[in-house]
């Protein structure tokens, strides 16, 4: 195998790892079958990487041209030039091949330029005499039957410019789908590499700091790991996402530093799953739902075969728990806010305190005050005042109540304070409001 063949094979393997050979074949074959046009994947040198011969064959004209080795090389050079132009502009490139046929190229651009999808083998006009003479000139020097080539040219499909452009645009959609699939895998690889780099750096730093008394140090590391596990549990329970992620990475370093066998690594990571899930329950997550997540994670863990995949998966697992806990906590906070507001509306006549309201919703005074302010934009006492004023406005519209009675019935012990609060919120005194209302 020469260097060119080696690079071609290497490029194809790289693309197959990113996208998958089956997906590449399926996309090219689906395009060919739906349009009736042959599509091939070529590298930037014009070498064919994947062909759809099993779905649709070359036209007779192209078969004859490529039957000669020089003709095949000319086709390759035409493809290479088309790839260059398509990559230059990043869009479909419509061109005439060396034999005069209309074709188009859609570029595939990833971290390294792979090549293009080439399609076509059509004409955009009726093959008149001058075109047939042009073909005779183009194939001069090739060991083929010129008369047969002219005859096959007359049988070529003729497509309008609109159809050619539409087919080129569709081909570009296929190329974009391939690129998107490849970029998704590339991004995952970058995440794995970045994480592995951090873990490797930490492991190497520890190795440089090793001392002769390895057993003592090992016991120290184990002790530190237990401390980190408790810290991780606390961070998850309290919803501290960044701290939890940092602690998980440190624990993964501990695990990788002392174990190399994948089954042992998976066992240790499963222990972390249990720790994190228990912390999630302590943080307010539903036990049944957490157990369902654990079951799903266990099944996923069985499929992992590489340490780097295990580390990336661990981060995703933690993020799932943290997001679930955050969502669950928001729902519970909303319920607590509603209960606190309802308690205030039902007991506004009484002398309410923050401690009493917090006790009614089974939360600490500090916590219920914070989430109430975040949820409704006012404090518990401000909301209580608003409820009392709204009730006072209803009573002031009733002729049988005077201002002092309204103040007392709406929960204000001091009529003077009632007047000041009412005017601040409504812009008029209770007496003036009553005059306007009656």
PyMOL commands that set and color helices and strands:
alter all, ss='L'
color gray80, all
select helices_A, chain A and resi 3-19+21-35+60-66+69-89+129-138+146-154+161-208+214-237+241-258+262-282+287-303+307-347+354-360+365-376+380-396+403-409+415-426+430-437
alter helices_A, ss='H'
color red, helices_A
select strands_A, chain A and resi 39-43+48-50+93-96+102-109+113-122
alter strands_A, ss='S'
color yellow, strands_A
deselect
rebuild
show_as cartoon
